[in-house]
Amino acid sequence: MALGPRDNSSAVMLTGWDATELQNHKLQDGTTYDTIAAQLSAGIGALNIELTTGLWGSLVSFQDFPDVEYRVGSSNGMLEYTEYGRADSKRAATEGHMLPLKAWDRRLGWTWDYLRKARMPQIEADIQDGIQDVRDRWRIRILRRLLQRGDDSGVSAGLGSSGYSAGFATTAASTNVDFDPPDNAGTTFATTHEHYVAIAGGAFTNAVFSDAKDEIREHGHEPPYEFIIGPSDETTVRGLSDFTPVQESLVAYGDNTSLAQLGVEADANGSYYIGTAHDFGIRVVRGVPQYYGFAWKSYGNLSQRNPVRIQLTKGQSRPQVMLMTDPRTGGSANYPIQSLMLFLEFGVGVGDRTNGTARYVNNGTWADGTAT
């Protein structure tokens, strides 16, 4: 029988497995398939929570459709009321871009012969390895969007032949979707307004944080803020005169010591707070390249006002890593967990183009950062 596109909708999920039947199949060390199924279910459940909490929850929100629309430019203001006059009707100007959408898979590659001979530690390592690959893909795609000045485009990104997924505010020469940020409290902007700032010198300074704060606040985003850096810049930032560290769990501090009121525990992604400067909670995030940083205002876990907007599969409100039999190779009624793969469809873009500013402190000319 030929396999076609409908096989994607015939995914074999954990909820469709029969526990009694799974107990009839065993690994070489006697471990039954139902034990493997339970470990897979627990691992994927924890991973789905991880993708929406901690650092990621403070950065992102989700939608299941491709378009983003937002207000731009100047409002026309109010007119003085007169007894016989008639108020003018006015409308806001808007602009918009699209969000990408790509499908990703990671096959576990368990064949019938492998499952007959495998031991449980090998299976556990395979599960952990697959989950790590999903975790890495999620991290890299988000960090890439934060540090990429230009647009995403093209059919391969799920944007059609003429759609663009724009980044944060940048001069019109760097984007196909010109952005004139809305006026705020008497401050007006233009399509030359820039949130990707390159600074020569090779090190983070107090001024980097002060300027980033001003960049965000002038658009109406009030403190506190978030700032991420990579591990290679941690020592430099800790040494700044305006830096206040978090309390370390193994250190006893005196009564007159000022400490930042931030959590000291690393989240599931390995990011952790090191302190504050200029109303920023500063996190070290693995995968952020040296000399790069990104600042934003978090409005709470998964708030639509957070800077990053992620498109998901139609009908999803949260990311769902799926476990399914690879439809391109098929499974086996006798060995139901062979040919399994992890599957996730998502695309990372920007929601609020004013709520984020990137810094590159090693050159006076901007260059996109390469997240790892």
N, C-alpha and C positions, 0 to 999 in steps of 0.2 A: 504494500500500500504506500502510495506516495505521501510524503509529508508536505504540508503547505502552511500558510500563515495562520490558519485556525489553530495550529498546535500551540501557539503562544497562550491561547485562552484555555487550553486543556492542561494547565500546570498541575502537577501532582504536589499538593501541599501537605504539610504535616497533619492537618486535621483530617485528611483523607486516608491516612494509614490505619490499618487494623493492627492493634497492639498484639492480639493473640497470634496473628499470622507472623508478625515480626519476631515473636519469641521462638518461632520454629527455625530461624536462621541464626547462625552463630559465626563469630570470628574464630581464628585458630586458638585463641586463649579462652574460648568458651563464652565470651561476651555476646549477648543477644542483640539483635537489631533494635529492639525497643529501647535499650539503654542508649544506643547511638542517637535514636530519634529524640529522646528526652534531652540529651546534651545539645543537639542542634537547635531544638526549640528554645531552650534556655539561653543559648548564646545569641541567637538572632533577636529574641525578645529584648535582651539587655542592650544589644547594638542599636535597635530602633529607638530606644530611650536615649541612648548616648548621643545620637545625631540631633536631638532636639533640646538638649540641656547644657548647662555649663557655659563655656565660651560660645558655642554655636547658638544656644538659645538667646544669648544677649545680642547676637549679630543679625539673626535671620528671621524671616517670616516666610509663609508658604502660600501658594495659590496653584490652582489646577487649570489655568488658562494662560495664554501667551502674552497678552498685552498689558502694558502699564501706562497710565495717563496721569498727568500732573499739571499743576498751575505754573505759569511762567510770567515773567515781565511785571509791568507796573499796573496797578489799579487806577481807575480814573477819579477816585475820590468822591466826596459828597458835595452836593450843591446846597446853598443856603435856601432854607424854606421861605416861601412867600405865600400869601393868602390865596392868590389866584393862579400861581404858577403850577406847573406840572413836572414832577420828578422825571429825570431821564432814566430810561432803562439801560442797564449796562451788563455786560457779561465778562467773565474771566477768560483770558487766553490760556490755552492748554497746549501741551506737546506730549509726545509719547514715544516709547520704544517697545521692543519685544524682549521676551526672555527665551533663552535657548532651552532645548530639551534633547537629552541624549540617553540612550539605554546602555547600561554597563552590565557585564556578566563575569562571573568567576567560577569556572567549573572545578568541582572537587576531584573529578577524574577517577572515581572508584569503579573499577571493572569487576566483573564476576570473579575472575581469578584472584584479584587483589583482596577482595572481601573474604574469600575462603581462607587466605593465608595471613591476613593482617592481624595485628594485636591492638588492643585498645589504646596504648600510648601513641601508636602511629595515627590512629583515627583522631585522637584528641589533638595531636599536632596539626593534622590536616584542617580540622575545624578552626583552630586558633589562627592558622595561617590565612585561611579564607576570610575570616572576620577582619583580620588585620588589613587585608587588601582592600576591603570595602571601606574601612575606617580611613585608610590612607587616601583613597580616591576622593572621599568626601572632603577631607582636610585640604588636599592640594587644589581642588577645584574652587573652594571658597577663597583660600589665600591668593590664588592666581587672580581672581576677579578683583580683589582688594588692591593689588599691586600692578594691575594692567590699565594703562591709560586709554588705549584705543578700544574701538567697538569689536564685538564678535559679530560675525555675519556668515551667510552661506547656508546652503541646504544641509550640509553635513552637521551643522550645529542646530538643526531644527528650526531655522529662521527663514526658510524659503529663499527665493532668489533675490529678494530686495529688502528683507527685514534686517534690522540692526539691533543689537543689544548693547546699549551705551553704558559707560561707566559713570563715575561721579563728575561733578562740574569740571569742565576743562575747556580751553579755548576752542573756538569753532574750527580752527585748523586741525585739531586732533580728533574730531568726531564728525560723523555724518548726521548726528541729531543735535543741532545747535541748542544750547541751553542758556537761557537768560533767567537766572534765579529770581523768584518773586521778591519784591521789595520787602524790607523788614525794618520797622521802627525808624523810618527816615533814611535808611541806607538803600541805595539803588545799585543794581548790578548790571552787567552786560554779558554778551555771549563770549567775551574774552576772559571771564572769571575762571580762575584756575585752582583746583584742589590737589593737583599732583605737583608737589613742590620739591625741586632739586636744590641741594645746598652743598657747596664745596667744603671740604675740611676733613672728612673722614671720621667724624665722631658726633654722637648726640651731645647736645648742649642744653642748658636751661632755656635758651631762646627757642629751640625746636619745639618744646612743649608749650611755651607761652604763645608762640605764633599759631600752633595747631589749635589751641583753645580759642584764640580770637577768630580763627577761620570758621570754626563750627558755631560759635556763639553769635556771630553777626547774622546768622540765618535764623535765629530764634531758638536754638537748642541750648537749654540752660544746663549747668553742671548738676551732678557730677558726670564725668566722661570716662571713657575707656581708651587705653592705648596699648597696642601690642608691639613687641620687639622680638628679635630672635635671640637665641642663647649667646651668640657671639658678641652681642652688645650689652649683656647684662652687667658686666663689671663696670663698664663706662658709665652707664646710667646710675648705678648704685653710688658712684663717686661724685655725682653732681651736688652742688651746694643746696639746691632747692628740693632735693630728694628726701623723703621720709620713709624709712623701711617699715615693713610689716613686722609684727612680733614673731620671732622664731620660737618654735615649741621647746627647744632644748636650751634656751637662754633665759636667765633671770635678769630682769631689768630694774634699774633704780626708779625711785618715785618721780624724778624729774625728767624722765626720758619720754620724748614724743614718739609715738608709734602710729602707723596707719591702721585704721580700723577696717581691715580687709581679711578675708579668709587666707589661711596659710596652706591649706590642703590643695594638692593638685587635683584637677578634675580628671574625668575618664580619658580625656585627650592628652593628658600630660602637661597642659598649660597651668601656670601658677602665678599668683600675684607676688610681686617683690616689694611694692611700696607705692607711693603717690608723688606727684609733682604737678602743680598748677591745675588742681581739681581732676587730674587723671588717676584712675586706678591702673597701674602699669602691670601688664602680664608678660611673661616670657612664654612664647609659643614655639614649639619645635616645628621646623619647616619654614619659618620666616627667615629669609636670607639676611646676612650681615648688611648693615647700613640702612635697612628699610624699617619703617614703622607705619602703623595705621591707627588713626584716631577716629572715634565716633561717640555719639550719645546713644546709650541703650535705654529703651523705653520699657524694658521688662521682657521676660521670656516669651519669644515668638511674637512680639508686638509688630503690627503692620507698619509702625513708624521706625522700626529698626532699619539699618541701611541696606542689607542684602535681601533680595527677594529670590526665592527658589521656586521654579515651576516643577510640579509633580505630575504624575500620571492623572488623567481625568478621573475625578471622583475621590481622589486622595486629599486629605487635609493634613496628614503627617507623612513623612517618608516611611516606606514599608519595604524593607529588604525581604525579598521573597526567596523561598527555597523551593526549587522545582526541578523536575526531570528535564534535562536538556532536550527540547523538542526537535533538535536537529539530529539527534542520535537515538532517542527513545530509551525507554527503560525496560524492565523485565518484570512480568508478573511474579516470577519465582524469586527474583532478587530485586525488590522494589526500591532499594536505596542506591543502586548503581547509577552512574551517569547524572548525579545530582549537580546542580549549580546554584550559585547565589546570583540574584538579579535585582537591579535597582535602576529606575529611570528618574532622572532629575536634570535640571539645568540651572546654573547659578548666574544671576544678574543683579541689577541694582534697583531698589525700590525708590528711596528718597535720594536724589542726586546731590542734595545739600548736606546730608548727614554722614559725612565721611571725608577724611583728607589723608592722603598718603605722603610720606616723607622719604626722600632718598638723600642721605647725608654724605655721600662720597664723591659727588661731582656736581658741578653747576648746571649740567644738562640732564634732564630726566631720561632714565632707562627703566623699562619694566623689570620688576623683580621676578626671579624664578623660584617659585615655592617648591619644596621637596617633601 
